[in-house]
Amino acid sequence: MIGKLILGVVAIVCVSSYKYIFGAYSIRFFWIVVKYLYLKKLEDLDDKGQAKSPFVELVRTTKCCLLECDFFGYHKNNVTYFTELDLCRTECTLNALHRYFKLAVLKKESLAYVPLASICNHFMKETKPFENYEMRTKVVGWGDKWLWLITVFTGDKVGKRIYCLSLAKLVFKAGRKTLQPWDVVQLAGSTDPDVCKKAYRNEERVAQNTNNVMQLLKVYEEA
Ligand SMILES: *[C@@H]1O[C@H](CO)[C@@H](O)[C@H](O)[C@H]1NC(C)=O
């Protein structure tokens, strides 16, 4: 009787927390990669020969499950934001620069990977257990070396209060070589110099405001 009860509770925790079962992270990660590199078709360029904007927003939603929570504060553990952030940045980059990655796959060329160089999270409000939350991510800018992404976590209810804002700095690597972001963006089909000017301006803005959530949010909204 007790045995069955314990088994039942364990089963409920596991099923509701499927994201934290051994191997789940890798499956979620590779699903994104497969979806963008193999399933999603190459998008056409517009009349001016441009791909979609590299600043396009990517939205993911998920639920705060039990194993994600810390049991002292009874809210989403702050460290677990980083797992979701990995997936957000991966999907956002693959989507925003889809043409670059897809063409490399079609031509069987090696493609750059985009490791994380640094990250700065601002935790604003706790996420409650079983609460749905939304993550919006954009490439907001770049410079000679770094690519900057911002992710905003909000609740999914009216008002959409901000739970967390994350600023990440990434770099394009092809083997040991570092690629310039603007080169990659052009390969991805955005060749308008104004796009690049805006990206450089935004790099300055975020680099000067890493601790200013309001300013970072403004850069995000304007990107
Ligand atoms: C996590 O962040 C929230 C704010 O979102 C804060 O209230 C809480 O104290 C933090 N938890 C820990 C363990 O630092």
The ligand as a Gaussian input file, in Angstrom:
#p B3LYP/6-31G(d) Opt

LIG

0 1
 C       15.695000      34.027000      -7.142000
 O       15.217000      35.213000      -7.713000
 C       14.094000      35.757000      -7.079000
 C       13.657000      36.962000      -7.852000
 O       13.119000      36.566000      -9.051000
 C       14.419000      36.098000      -5.652000
 O       13.281000      36.591000      -5.006000
 C       14.932000      34.858000      -4.946000
 O       15.336000      35.172000      -3.638000
 C       16.083000      34.234000      -5.703000
 N       16.414000      32.969000      -5.068000
 C       17.626000      32.711000      -4.585000
 C       17.798000      31.380000      -3.933000
 O       18.526000      33.498000      -4.650000

